Amino acid sequence: MITVDVRGLGCPVPVIRTKEAMEKNPDQTINVLLDSEAAKENVSRMAQSKKYAMKIEQGEDEEYKLVLTPAK
């Protein structure tokens, strides 16, 4: 499992880093750690466009963990 920590980074960096992780690890589940609603929405849209299944876990103070699983 791959973890991409993009907390504290502004868009489009979270999307770019998540996409890079997807391209380098096409068969792996990827955990993305985020701390803004905008980044969560943007990464979610990109993951859906690439046919990844997604589970969103919300922590405190707009912290999110997206669990992205590639389509089989």
PQR file with spaces between the fields and no chain letter, atoms N, CA, C, O and H, PARSE charges and radii, in Angstrom:
ATOM       1  N    MET     1       0.847   -1.185    0.000 -0.4000 1.5000
ATOM       2  CA   MET     1       0.000    0.000    0.000 -0.0000 2.0000
ATOM       3  C    MET     1       0.889    1.245    0.000  0.5500 1.7000
ATOM       4  O    MET     1       1.870    1.315    0.740 -0.5500 1.4000
ATOM       5  N    ILE     2       0.547    2.201   -0.816 -0.4000 1.5000
ATOM       6  CA   ILE     2       1.312    3.438   -0.977 -0.0000 2.0000
ATOM       7  C    ILE     2       0.595    4.553   -0.211  0.5500 1.7000
ATOM       8  O    ILE     2      -0.635    4.610   -0.215 -0.5500 1.4000
ATOM       9  H    ILE     2      -0.250    2.144   -1.417  0.4000 1.0000
ATOM      10  N    THR     3       1.349    5.433    0.442 -0.4000 1.5000
ATOM      11  CA   THR     3       0.763    6.592    1.112 -0.0000 2.0000
ATOM      12  C    THR     3       1.336    7.858    0.496  0.5500 1.7000
ATOM      13  O    THR     3       2.549    8.010    0.351 -0.5500 1.4000
ATOM      14  H    THR     3       2.348    5.386    0.444  0.4000 1.0000
ATOM      15  N    VAL     4       0.427    8.766    0.136 -0.4000 1.5000
ATOM      16  CA   VAL     4       0.802   10.065   -0.408 -0.0000 2.0000
ATOM      17  C    VAL     4       0.307   11.116    0.580  0.5500 1.7000
ATOM      18  O    VAL     4      -0.899   11.291    0.755 -0.5500 1.4000
ATOM      19  H    VAL     4      -0.558    8.642    0.254  0.4000 1.0000
ATOM      20  N    ASP     5       1.228   11.805    1.216 -0.4000 1.5000
ATOM      21  CA   ASP     5       0.865   12.825    2.207 -0.0000 2.0000
ATOM      22  C    ASP     5       0.996   14.193    1.553  0.5500 1.7000
ATOM      23  O    ASP     5       2.101   14.674    1.305 -0.5500 1.4000
ATOM      24  H    ASP     5       2.208   11.663    1.074  0.4000 1.0000
ATOM      25  N    VAL     6      -0.143   14.810    1.279 -0.4000 1.5000
ATOM      26  CA   VAL     6      -0.146   16.126    0.636 -0.0000 2.0000
ATOM      27  C    VAL     6      -0.766   17.185    1.541  0.5500 1.7000
ATOM      28  O    VAL     6      -1.233   18.224    1.075 -0.5500 1.4000
ATOM      29  H    VAL     6      -1.041   14.419    1.481  0.4000 1.0000
ATOM      30  N    ARG     7      -0.761   16.903    2.835 -0.4000 1.5000
ATOM      31  CA   ARG     7      -1.280   17.892    3.781 -0.0000 2.0000
ATOM      32  C    ARG     7      -0.407   19.139    3.736  0.5500 1.7000
ATOM      33  O    ARG     7       0.821   19.056    3.717 -0.5500 1.4000
ATOM      34  H    ARG     7      -0.382   16.059    3.213  0.4000 1.0000
ATOM      35  N    GLY     8      -1.061   20.290    3.718 -0.4000 1.5000
ATOM      36  CA   GLY     8      -0.341   21.559    3.698 -0.0000 2.0000
ATOM      37  C    GLY     8       0.054   22.048    2.316  0.5500 1.7000
ATOM      38  O    GLY     8       0.634   23.126    2.183 -0.5500 1.4000
ATOM      39  H    GLY     8      -2.059   20.358    3.733  0.4000 1.0000
ATOM      40  N    LEU     9      -0.252   21.276    1.293 -0.4000 1.5000
ATOM      41  CA   LEU     9       0.107   21.668   -0.065 -0.0000 2.0000
ATOM      42  C    LEU     9      -1.121   22.193   -0.813  0.5500 1.7000
ATOM      43  O    LEU     9      -2.216   21.644   -0.687 -0.5500 1.4000
ATOM      44  H    LEU     9      -0.724   20.401    1.401  0.4000 1.0000
ATOM      45  N    GLY    10      -0.930   23.242   -1.578 -0.4000 1.5000
ATOM      46  CA   GLY    10      -2.025   23.831   -2.339 -0.0000 2.0000
ATOM      47  C    GLY    10      -2.193   23.168   -3.693  0.5500 1.7000
ATOM      48  O    GLY    10      -1.275   22.534   -4.213 -0.5500 1.4000
ATOM      49  H    GLY    10      -0.041   23.688   -1.679  0.4000 1.0000
ATOM      50  N    CYS    11      -3.387   23.326   -4.254 -0.4000 1.5000
ATOM      51  CA   CYS    11      -3.673   22.765   -5.576 -0.0000 2.0000
ATOM      52  C    CYS    11      -2.841   23.499   -6.608  0.5500 1.7000
ATOM      53  O    CYS    11      -2.619   24.704   -6.487 -0.5500 1.4000
ATOM      54  H    CYS    11      -4.133   23.840   -3.831  0.4000 1.0000
ATOM      55  N    PRO    12      -2.385   22.791   -7.612 -0.5600 1.5000
ATOM      56  CA   PRO    12      -2.733   21.436   -8.036  0.2800 2.0000
ATOM      57  C    PRO    12      -1.794   20.345   -7.512  0.5500 1.7000
ATOM      58  O    PRO    12      -1.881   19.206   -7.971 -0.5500 1.4000
ATOM      59  N    VAL    13      -0.907   20.653   -6.575 -0.4000 1.5000
ATOM      60  CA   VAL    13       0.105   19.691   -6.127 -0.0000 2.0000
ATOM      61  C    VAL    13      -0.512   18.371   -5.626  0.5500 1.7000
ATOM      62  O    VAL    13      -0.006   17.312   -5.997 -0.5500 1.4000
ATOM      63  H    VAL    13      -0.836   21.578   -6.203  0.4000 1.0000
ATOM      64  N    PRO    14      -1.577   18.378   -4.802 -0.5600 1.5000
ATOM      65  CA   PRO    14      -2.136   17.094   -4.361  0.2800 2.0000
ATOM      66  C    PRO    14      -2.582   16.201   -5.527  0.5500 1.7000
ATOM      67  O    PRO    14      -2.380   14.987   -5.495 -0.5500 1.4000
ATOM      68  N    VAL    15      -3.181   16.800   -6.541 -0.4000 1.5000
ATOM      69  CA   VAL    15      -3.628   16.028   -7.704 -0.0000 2.0000
ATOM      70  C    VAL    15      -2.422   15.475   -8.461  0.5500 1.7000
ATOM      71  O    VAL    15      -2.419   14.310   -8.860 -0.5500 1.4000
ATOM      72  H    VAL    15      -3.345   17.786   -6.567  0.4000 1.0000
ATOM      73  N    ILE    16      -1.412   16.296   -8.657 -0.4000 1.5000
ATOM      74  CA   ILE    16      -0.225   15.870   -9.403 -0.0000 2.0000
ATOM      75  C    ILE    16       0.491   14.731   -8.680  0.5500 1.7000
ATOM      76  O    ILE    16       0.863   13.738   -9.306 -0.5500 1.4000
ATOM      77  H    ILE    16      -1.415   17.242   -8.332  0.4000 1.0000
ATOM      78  N    ARG    17       0.685   14.865   -7.381 -0.4000 1.5000
ATOM      79  CA   ARG    17       1.401   13.817   -6.631 -0.0000 2.0000
ATOM      80  C    ARG    17       0.607   12.518   -6.574  0.5500 1.7000
ATOM      81  O    ARG    17       1.182   11.431   -6.641 -0.5500 1.4000
ATOM      82  H    ARG    17       0.383   15.672   -6.873  0.4000 1.0000
ATOM      83  N    THR    18      -0.719   12.630   -6.451 -0.4000 1.5000
ATOM      84  CA   THR    18      -1.548   11.424   -6.441 -0.0000 2.0000
ATOM      85  C    THR    18      -1.504   10.740   -7.800  0.5500 1.7000
ATOM      86  O    THR    18      -1.391    9.517   -7.878 -0.5500 1.4000
ATOM      87  H    THR    18      -1.186   13.512   -6.397  0.4000 1.0000
ATOM      88  N    LYS    19      -1.592   11.525   -8.871 -0.4000 1.5000
ATOM      89  CA   LYS    19      -1.532   10.961  -10.221 -0.0000 2.0000
ATOM      90  C    LYS    19      -0.192   10.278  -10.464  0.5500 1.7000
ATOM      91  O    LYS    19      -0.150    9.202  -11.060 -0.5500 1.4000
ATOM      92  H    LYS    19      -1.683   12.518   -8.807  0.4000 1.0000
ATOM      93  N    GLU    20       0.895   10.882  -10.014 -0.4000 1.5000
ATOM      94  CA   GLU    20       2.220   10.265  -10.157 -0.0000 2.0000
ATOM      95  C    GLU    20       2.280    8.924   -9.426  0.5500 1.7000
ATOM      96  O    GLU    20       2.828    7.953   -9.947 -0.5500 1.4000
ATOM      97  H    GLU    20       0.860   11.756   -9.530  0.4000 1.0000
ATOM      98  N    ALA    21       1.716    8.875   -8.219 -0.4000 1.5000
ATOM      99  CA   ALA    21       1.695    7.618   -7.454 -0.0000 2.0000
ATOM     100  C    ALA    21       0.877    6.561   -8.181  0.5500 1.7000
ATOM     101  O    ALA    21       1.249    5.387   -8.188 -0.5500 1.4000
ATOM     102  H    ALA    21       1.271    9.664   -7.795  0.4000 1.0000
ATOM     103  N    MET    22      -0.228    6.962   -8.789 -0.4000 1.5000
ATOM     104  CA   MET    22      -1.058    6.021   -9.550 -0.0000 2.0000
ATOM     105  C    MET    22      -0.286    5.460  -10.742  0.5500 1.7000
ATOM     106  O    MET    22      -0.336    4.261  -11.013 -0.5500 1.4000
ATOM     107  H    MET    22      -0.530    7.916   -8.783  0.4000 1.0000
ATOM     108  N    GLU    23       0.427    6.334  -11.450 -0.4000 1.5000
ATOM     109  CA   GLU    23       1.165    5.911  -12.636 -0.0000 2.0000
ATOM     110  C    GLU    23       2.342    4.998  -12.281  0.5500 1.7000
ATOM     111  O    GLU    23       2.634    4.057  -13.018 -0.5500 1.4000
ATOM     112  H    GLU    23       0.468    7.308  -11.229  0.4000 1.0000
ATOM     113  N    LYS    24       3.016    5.265  -11.164 -0.4000 1.5000
ATOM     114  CA   LYS    24       4.165    4.456  -10.752 -0.0000 2.0000
ATOM     115  C    LYS    24       3.753    3.132  -10.110  0.5500 1.7000
ATOM     116  O    LYS    24       4.529    2.176  -10.099 -0.5500 1.4000
ATOM     117  H    LYS    24       2.778    6.030  -10.565  0.4000 1.0000
ATOM     118  N    ASN    25       2.524    3.077   -9.571 -0.4000 1.5000
ATOM     119  CA   ASN    25       2.044    1.903   -8.835 -0.0000 2.0000
ATOM     120  C    ASN    25       0.635    1.545   -9.288  0.5500 1.7000
ATOM     121  O    ASN    25      -0.300    1.621   -8.491 -0.5500 1.4000
ATOM     122  H    ASN    25       1.893    3.853   -9.580  0.4000 1.0000
ATOM     123  N    PRO    26       0.460    1.155  -10.552 -0.5600 1.5000
ATOM     124  CA   PRO    26      -0.884    1.001  -11.111  0.2800 2.0000
ATOM     125  C    PRO    26      -1.741   -0.087  -10.461  0.5500 1.7000
ATOM     126  O    PRO    26      -2.965   -0.043  -10.583 -0.5500 1.4000
ATOM     127  N    ASP    27      -1.145   -1.048   -9.782 -0.4000 1.5000
ATOM     128  CA   ASP    27      -1.922   -2.131   -9.174 -0.0000 2.0000
ATOM     129  C    ASP    27      -2.029   -2.006   -7.658  0.5500 1.7000
ATOM     130  O    ASP    27      -2.535   -2.914   -6.999 -0.5500 1.4000
ATOM     131  H    ASP    27      -0.151   -1.084   -9.683  0.4000 1.0000
ATOM     132  N    GLN    28      -1.564   -0.904   -7.103 -0.4000 1.5000
ATOM     133  CA   GLN    28      -1.523   -0.741   -5.653 -0.0000 2.0000
ATOM     134  C    GLN    28      -2.674    0.135   -5.152  0.5500 1.7000
ATOM     135  O    GLN    28      -3.144    1.035   -5.848 -0.5500 1.4000
ATOM     136  H    GLN    28      -1.153   -0.166   -7.638  0.4000 1.0000
ATOM     137  N    THR    29      -3.109   -0.155   -3.935 -0.4000 1.5000
ATOM     138  CA   THR    29      -4.027    0.742   -3.240 -0.0000 2.0000
ATOM     139  C    THR    29      -3.211    1.927   -2.749  0.5500 1.7000
ATOM     140  O    THR    29      -2.086    1.763   -2.277 -0.5500 1.4000
ATOM     141  H    THR    29      -2.727   -0.886   -3.370  0.4000 1.0000
ATOM     142  N    ILE    30      -3.779    3.113   -2.860 -0.4000 1.5000
ATOM     143  CA   ILE    30      -3.069    4.341   -2.485 -0.0000 2.0000
ATOM     144  C    ILE    30      -3.881    5.077   -1.418  0.5500 1.7000
ATOM     145  O    ILE    30      -5.067    5.350   -1.602 -0.5500 1.4000
ATOM     146  H    ILE    30      -4.693    3.246   -3.243  0.4000 1.0000
ATOM     147  N    ASN    31      -3.229    5.391   -0.313 -0.4000 1.5000
ATOM     148  CA   ASN    31      -3.820    6.233    0.720 -0.0000 2.0000
ATOM     149  C    ASN    31      -3.339    7.654    0.490  0.5500 1.7000
ATOM     150  O    ASN    31      -2.136    7.897    0.390 -0.5500 1.4000
ATOM     151  H    ASN    31      -2.266    5.170   -0.163  0.4000 1.0000
ATOM     152  N    VAL    32      -4.271    8.593    0.406 -0.4000 1.5000
ATOM     153  CA   VAL    32      -3.909    9.994    0.204 -0.0000 2.0000
ATOM     154  C    VAL    32      -4.357   10.763    1.441  0.5500 1.7000
ATOM     155  O    VAL    32      -5.537   10.755    1.790 -0.5500 1.4000
ATOM     156  H    VAL    32      -5.248    8.395    0.487  0.4000 1.0000
ATOM     157  N    LEU    33      -3.405   11.430    2.107 -0.4000 1.5000
ATOM     158  CA   LEU    33      -3.696   12.223    3.295 -0.0000 2.0000
ATOM     159  C    LEU    33      -3.803   13.681    2.886  0.5500 1.7000
ATOM     160  O    LEU    33      -2.866   14.246    2.322 -0.5500 1.4000
ATOM     161  H    LEU    33      -2.446   11.436    1.824  0.4000 1.0000
ATOM     162  N    LEU    34      -4.960   14.297    3.175 -0.4000 1.5000
ATOM     163  CA   LEU    34      -5.259   15.664    2.749 -0.0000 2.0000
ATOM     164  C    LEU    34      -5.754   16.482    3.924  0.5500 1.7000
ATOM     165  O    LEU    34      -6.216   15.938    4.927 -0.5500 1.4000
ATOM     166  H    LEU    34      -5.722   13.838    3.633  0.4000 1.0000
ATOM     167  N    ASP    35      -5.650   17.806    3.788 -0.4000 1.5000
ATOM     168  CA   ASP    35      -6.165   18.663    4.858 -0.0000 2.0000
ATOM     169  C    ASP    35      -6.971   19.850    4.339  0.5500 1.7000
ATOM     170  O    ASP    35      -7.047   20.892    4.989 -0.5500 1.4000
ATOM     171  H    ASP    35      -5.274   18.248    2.973  0.4000 1.0000
ATOM     172  N    SER    36      -7.571   19.681    3.161 -0.4000 1.5000
ATOM     173  CA   SER    36      -8.475   20.732    2.681 -0.0000 2.0000
ATOM     174  C    SER    36      -9.600   20.117    1.854  0.5500 1.7000
ATOM     175  O    SER    36      -9.419   19.115    1.162 -0.5500 1.4000
ATOM     176  H    SER    36      -7.508   18.834    2.632  0.4000 1.0000
ATOM     177  N    GLU    37     -10.739   20.737    1.947 -0.4000 1.5000
ATOM     178  CA   GLU    37     -11.924   20.289    1.206 -0.0000 2.0000
ATOM     179  C    GLU    37     -11.671   20.366   -0.300  0.5500 1.7000
ATOM     180  O    GLU    37     -12.044   19.459   -1.044 -0.5500 1.4000
ATOM     181  H    GLU    37     -10.886   21.551    2.509  0.4000 1.0000
ATOM     182  N    ALA    38     -11.034   21.455   -0.745 -0.4000 1.5000
ATOM     183  CA   ALA    38     -10.780   21.629   -2.180 -0.0000 2.0000
ATOM     184  C    ALA    38      -9.872   20.520   -2.711  0.5500 1.7000
ATOM     185  O    ALA    38     -10.136   19.956   -3.773 -0.5500 1.4000
ATOM     186  H    ALA    38     -10.731   22.191   -0.141  0.4000 1.0000
ATOM     187  N    ALA    39      -8.813   20.211   -1.983 -0.4000 1.5000
ATOM     188  CA   ALA    39      -7.901   19.146   -2.425 -0.0000 2.0000
ATOM     189  C    ALA    39      -8.624   17.806   -2.448  0.5500 1.7000
ATOM     190  O    ALA    39      -8.418   17.005   -3.360 -0.5500 1.4000
ATOM     191  H    ALA    39      -8.598   20.669   -1.120  0.4000 1.0000
ATOM     192  N    LYS    40      -9.463   17.558   -1.456 -0.4000 1.5000
ATOM     193  CA   LYS    40     -10.225   16.298   -1.407 -0.0000 2.0000
ATOM     194  C    LYS    40     -11.115   16.175   -2.639  0.5500 1.7000
ATOM     195  O    LYS    40     -11.166   15.118   -3.268 -0.5500 1.4000
ATOM     196  H    LYS    40      -9.630   18.208   -0.715  0.4000 1.0000
ATOM     197  N    GLU    41     -11.807   17.240   -2.979 -0.4000 1.5000
ATOM     198  CA   GLU    41     -12.704   17.215   -4.136 -0.0000 2.0000
ATOM     199  C    GLU    41     -11.921   17.014   -5.434  0.5500 1.7000
ATOM     200  O    GLU    41     -12.325   16.223   -6.286 -0.5500 1.4000
ATOM     201  H    GLU    41     -11.765   18.099   -2.468  0.4000 1.0000
ATOM     202  N    ASN    42     -10.819   17.718   -5.582 -0.4000 1.5000
ATOM     203  CA   ASN    42     -10.036   17.626   -6.820 -0.0000 2.0000
ATOM     204  C    ASN    42      -9.402   16.252   -6.986  0.5500 1.7000
ATOM     205  O    ASN    42      -9.432   15.691   -8.082 -0.5500 1.4000
ATOM     206  H    ASN    42     -10.491   18.360   -4.890  0.4000 1.0000
ATOM     207  N    VAL    43      -8.830   15.701   -5.923 -0.4000 1.5000
ATOM     208  CA   VAL    43      -8.222   14.372   -6.002 -0.0000 2.0000
ATOM     209  C    VAL    43      -9.311   13.326   -6.246  0.5500 1.7000
ATOM     210  O    VAL    43      -9.101   12.380   -7.005 -0.5500 1.4000
ATOM     211  H    VAL    43      -8.805   16.156   -5.033  0.4000 1.0000
ATOM     212  N    SER    44     -10.463   13.487   -5.613 -0.4000 1.5000
ATOM     213  CA   SER    44     -11.574   12.546   -5.803 -0.0000 2.0000
ATOM     214  C    SER    44     -12.016   12.510   -7.267  0.5500 1.7000
ATOM     215  O    SER    44     -12.205   11.434   -7.833 -0.5500 1.4000
ATOM     216  H    SER    44     -10.634   14.256   -4.997  0.4000 1.0000
ATOM     217  N    ARG    45     -12.180   13.675   -7.874 -0.4000 1.5000
ATOM     218  CA   ARG    45     -12.599   13.737   -9.284 -0.0000 2.0000
ATOM     219  C    ARG    45     -11.580   13.064  -10.196  0.5500 1.7000
ATOM     220  O    ARG    45     -11.942   12.319  -11.107 -0.5500 1.4000
ATOM     221  H    ARG    45     -12.027   14.550   -7.414  0.4000 1.0000
ATOM     222  N    MET    46     -10.308   13.332   -9.943 -0.4000 1.5000
ATOM     223  CA   MET    46      -9.266   12.734  -10.775 -0.0000 2.0000
ATOM     224  C    MET    46      -9.262   11.212  -10.606  0.5500 1.7000
ATOM     225  O    MET    46      -9.148   10.484  -11.592 -0.5500 1.4000
ATOM     226  H    MET    46     -10.013   13.937   -9.203  0.4000 1.0000
ATOM     227  N    ALA    47      -9.385   10.731   -9.380 -0.4000 1.5000
ATOM     228  CA   ALA    47      -9.381    9.286   -9.129 -0.0000 2.0000
ATOM     229  C    ALA    47     -10.577    8.614   -9.807  0.5500 1.7000
ATOM     230  O    ALA    47     -10.434    7.535  -10.381 -0.5500 1.4000
ATOM     231  H    ALA    47      -9.477   11.322   -8.579  0.4000 1.0000
ATOM     232  N    GLN    48     -11.743    9.236   -9.746 -0.4000 1.5000
ATOM     233  CA   GLN    48     -12.923    8.677  -10.398 -0.0000 2.0000
ATOM     234  C    GLN    48     -12.726    8.629  -11.908  0.5500 1.7000
ATOM     235  O    GLN    48     -13.150    7.671  -12.554 -0.5500 1.4000
ATOM     236  H    GLN    48     -11.860   10.113   -9.279  0.4000 1.0000
ATOM     237  N    SER    49     -12.090    9.647  -12.475 -0.4000 1.5000
ATOM     238  CA   SER    49     -11.869    9.664  -13.919 -0.0000 2.0000
ATOM     239  C    SER    49     -10.917    8.550  -14.350  0.5500 1.7000
ATOM     240  O    SER    49     -10.942    8.116  -15.501 -0.5500 1.4000
ATOM     241  H    SER    49     -11.746   10.425  -11.950  0.4000 1.0000
ATOM     242  N    LYS    50     -10.082    8.092  -13.424 -0.4000 1.5000
ATOM     243  CA   LYS    50      -9.148    6.997  -13.712 -0.0000 2.0000
ATOM     244  C    LYS    50      -9.691    5.647  -13.252  0.5500 1.7000
ATOM     245  O    LYS    50      -8.966    4.653  -13.218 -0.5500 1.4000
ATOM     246  H    LYS    50     -10.061    8.445  -12.489  0.4000 1.0000
ATOM     247  N    LYS    51     -10.975    5.625  -12.899 -0.4000 1.5000
ATOM     248  CA   LYS    51     -11.687    4.378  -12.549 -0.0000 2.0000
ATOM     249  C    LYS    51     -11.184    3.734  -11.249  0.5500 1.7000
ATOM     250  O    LYS    51     -11.172    2.509  -11.129 -0.5500 1.4000
ATOM     251  H    LYS    51     -11.565    6.433  -12.927  0.4000 1.0000
ATOM     252  N    TYR    52     -10.777    4.541  -10.294 -0.4000 1.5000
ATOM     253  CA   TYR    52     -10.402    4.028   -8.984 -0.0000 2.0000
ATOM     254  C    TYR    52     -11.624    4.011   -8.078  0.5500 1.7000
ATOM     255  O    TYR    52     -12.422    4.948   -8.082 -0.5500 1.4000
ATOM     256  H    TYR    52     -10.787    5.536  -10.391  0.4000 1.0000
ATOM     257  N    ALA    53     -11.767    2.937   -7.299 -0.4000 1.5000
ATOM     258  CA   ALA    53     -12.780    2.912   -6.244 -0.0000 2.0000
ATOM     259  C    ALA    53     -12.229    3.767   -5.108  0.5500 1.7000
ATOM     260  O    ALA    53     -11.020    3.820   -4.885 -0.5500 1.4000
ATOM     261  H    ALA    53     -11.119    2.175   -7.296  0.4000 1.0000
ATOM     262  N    MET    54     -13.131    4.433   -4.395 -0.4000 1.5000
ATOM     263  CA   MET    54     -12.677    5.379   -3.395 -0.0000 2.0000
ATOM     264  C    MET    54     -13.468    5.254   -2.104  0.5500 1.7000
ATOM     265  O    MET    54     -14.689    5.098   -2.107 -0.5500 1.4000
ATOM     266  H    MET    54     -14.113    4.390   -4.576  0.4000 1.0000
ATOM     267  N    LYS    55     -12.735    5.328   -1.002 -0.4000 1.5000
ATOM     268  CA   LYS    55     -13.353    5.399    0.321 -0.0000 2.0000
ATOM     269  C    LYS    55     -12.775    6.636    0.992  0.5500 1.7000
ATOM     270  O    LYS    55     -11.562    6.844    0.986 -0.5500 1.4000
ATOM     271  H    LYS    55     -11.743    5.456   -1.000  0.4000 1.0000
ATOM     272  N    ILE    56     -13.643    7.453    1.568 -0.4000 1.5000
ATOM     273  CA   ILE    56     -13.201    8.691    2.208 -0.0000 2.0000
ATOM     274  C    ILE    56     -13.394    8.554    3.709  0.5500 1.7000
ATOM     275  O    ILE    56     -14.488    8.243    4.180 -0.5500 1.4000
ATOM     276  H    ILE    56     -14.629    7.284    1.573  0.4000 1.0000
ATOM     277  N    GLU    57     -12.318    8.788    4.455 -0.4000 1.5000
ATOM     278  CA   GLU    57     -12.383    8.803    5.909 -0.0000 2.0000
ATOM     279  C    GLU    57     -12.083   10.223    6.358  0.5500 1.7000
ATOM     280  O    GLU    57     -11.080   10.809    5.952 -0.5500 1.4000
ATOM     281  H    GLU    57     -11.429    9.040    4.072  0.4000 1.0000
ATOM     282  N    GLN    58     -12.961   10.779    7.204 -0.4000 1.5000
ATOM     283  CA   GLN    58     -12.756   12.147    7.673 -0.0000 2.0000
ATOM     284  C    GLN    58     -12.271   12.135    9.105  0.5500 1.7000
ATOM     285  O    GLN    58     -12.846   11.480    9.974 -0.5500 1.4000
ATOM     286  H    GLN    58     -13.776   10.302    7.533  0.4000 1.0000
ATOM     287  N    GLY    59     -11.190   12.882    9.333 -0.4000 1.5000
ATOM     288  CA   GLY    59     -10.670   13.047   10.680 -0.0000 2.0000
ATOM     289  C    GLY    59     -11.141   14.368   11.236  0.5500 1.7000
ATOM     290  O    GLY    59     -12.219   14.855   10.895 -0.5500 1.4000
ATOM     291  H    GLY    59     -10.723   13.414    8.627  0.4000 1.0000
ATOM     292  N    GLU    60     -10.327   14.942   12.092 -0.4000 1.5000
ATOM     293  CA   GLU    60     -10.676   16.224   12.701 -0.0000 2.0000
ATOM     294  C    GLU    60     -10.176   17.379   11.841  0.5500 1.7000
ATOM     295  O    GLU    60      -9.199   17.240   11.105 -0.5500 1.4000
ATOM     296  H    GLU    60      -9.451   14.547   12.369  0.4000 1.0000
ATOM     297  N    ASP    61     -10.856   18.523   11.943 -0.4000 1.5000
ATOM     298  CA   ASP    61     -10.394   19.769   11.317 -0.0000 2.0000
ATOM     299  C    ASP    61     -10.064   19.633    9.836  0.5500 1.7000
ATOM     300  O    ASP    61      -8.964   19.985    9.408 -0.5500 1.4000
ATOM     301  H    ASP    61     -11.649   18.636   12.541  0.4000 1.0000
ATOM     302  N    GLU    62     -11.005   19.126    9.059 -0.4000 1.5000
ATOM     303  CA   GLU    62     -10.846   19.008    7.603 -0.0000 2.0000
ATOM     304  C    GLU    62      -9.659   18.145    7.200  0.5500 1.7000
ATOM     305  O    GLU    62      -9.056   18.385    6.154 -0.5500 1.4000
ATOM     306  H    GLU    62     -11.898   18.840    9.407  0.4000 1.0000
ATOM     307  N    GLU    63      -9.312   17.157    7.997 -0.4000 1.5000
ATOM     308  CA   GLU    63      -8.301   16.194    7.573 -0.0000 2.0000
ATOM     309  C    GLU    63      -9.021   14.987    6.993  0.5500 1.7000
ATOM     310  O    GLU    63      -9.999   14.502    7.561 -0.5500 1.4000
ATOM     311  H    GLU    63      -9.802   16.962    8.847  0.4000 1.0000
ATOM     312  N    TYR    64      -8.534   14.514    5.869 -0.4000 1.5000
ATOM     313  CA   TYR    64      -9.167   13.420    5.164 -0.0000 2.0000
ATOM     314  C    TYR    64      -8.132   12.368    4.782  0.5500 1.7000
ATOM     315  O    TYR    64      -6.956   12.669    4.578 -0.5500 1.4000
ATOM     316  H    TYR    64      -7.739   14.908    5.407  0.4000 1.0000
ATOM     317  N    LYS    65      -8.598   11.142    4.694 -0.4000 1.5000
ATOM     318  CA   LYS    65      -7.786   10.072    4.101 -0.0000 2.0000
ATOM     319  C    LYS    65      -8.632    9.460    3.006  0.5500 1.7000
ATOM     320  O    LYS    65      -9.728    8.961    3.263 -0.5500 1.4000
ATOM     321  H    LYS    65      -9.554   10.898    4.859  0.4000 1.0000
ATOM     322  N    LEU    66      -8.124    9.497    1.786 -0.4000 1.5000
ATOM     323  CA   LEU    66      -8.786    8.845    0.665 -0.0000 2.0000
ATOM     324  C    LEU    66      -8.069    7.525    0.427  0.5500 1.7000
ATOM     325  O    LEU    66      -6.847    7.485    0.285 -0.5500 1.4000
ATOM     326  H    LEU    66      -7.234    9.902    1.578  0.4000 1.0000
ATOM     327  N    VAL    67      -8.838    6.451    0.387 -0.4000 1.5000
ATOM     328  CA   VAL    67      -8.281    5.149    0.077 -0.0000 2.0000
ATOM     329  C    VAL    67      -8.702    4.831   -1.353  0.5500 1.7000
ATOM     330  O    VAL    67      -9.879    4.597   -1.625 -0.5500 1.4000
ATOM     331  H    VAL    67      -9.831    6.484    0.503  0.4000 1.0000
ATOM     332  N    LEU    68      -7.734    4.825   -2.260 -0.4000 1.5000
ATOM     333  CA   LEU    68      -7.996    4.655   -3.688 -0.0000 2.0000
ATOM     334  C    LEU    68      -7.549    3.267   -4.122  0.5500 1.7000
ATOM     335  O    LEU    68      -6.390    2.888   -3.955 -0.5500 1.4000
ATOM     336  H    LEU    68      -6.777    5.016   -2.039  0.4000 1.0000
ATOM     337  N    THR    69      -8.487    2.524   -4.677 -0.4000 1.5000
ATOM     338  CA   THR    69      -8.213    1.156   -5.115 -0.0000 2.0000
ATOM     339  C    THR    69      -8.432    1.060   -6.623  0.5500 1.7000
ATOM     340  O    THR    69      -9.506    1.408   -7.114 -0.5500 1.4000
ATOM     341  H    THR    69      -9.429    2.832   -4.813  0.4000 1.0000
ATOM     342  N    PRO    70      -7.425    0.592   -7.362 -0.5600 1.5000
ATOM     343  CA   PRO    70      -7.579    0.525   -8.821  0.2800 2.0000
ATOM     344  C    PRO    70      -8.623   -0.514   -9.212  0.5500 1.7000
ATOM     345  O    PRO    70      -8.808   -1.526   -8.535 -0.5500 1.4000
ATOM     346  N    ALA    71      -9.295   -0.238  -10.313 -0.4000 1.5000
ATOM     347  CA   ALA    71     -10.279   -1.194  -10.849 -0.0000 2.0000
ATOM     348  C    ALA    71      -9.542   -2.444  -11.318  0.5500 1.7000
ATOM     349  O    ALA    71      -8.441   -2.368  -11.864 -0.5500 1.4000
ATOM     350  H    ALA    71      -9.145    0.584  -10.863  0.4000 1.0000
ATOM     351  N    LYS    72     -10.155   -3.561  -11.099 -0.4000 1.5000
ATOM     352  CA   LYS    72      -9.529   -4.840  -11.506 -0.0000 2.0000
ATOM     353  C    LYS    72      -9.994   -5.224  -12.889  0.5500 1.7000
ATOM     354  O    LYS    72      -9.587   -6.261  -13.412 -0.5500 1.4000
ATOM     355  H    LYS    72     -11.049   -3.622  -10.655  0.4000 1.0000
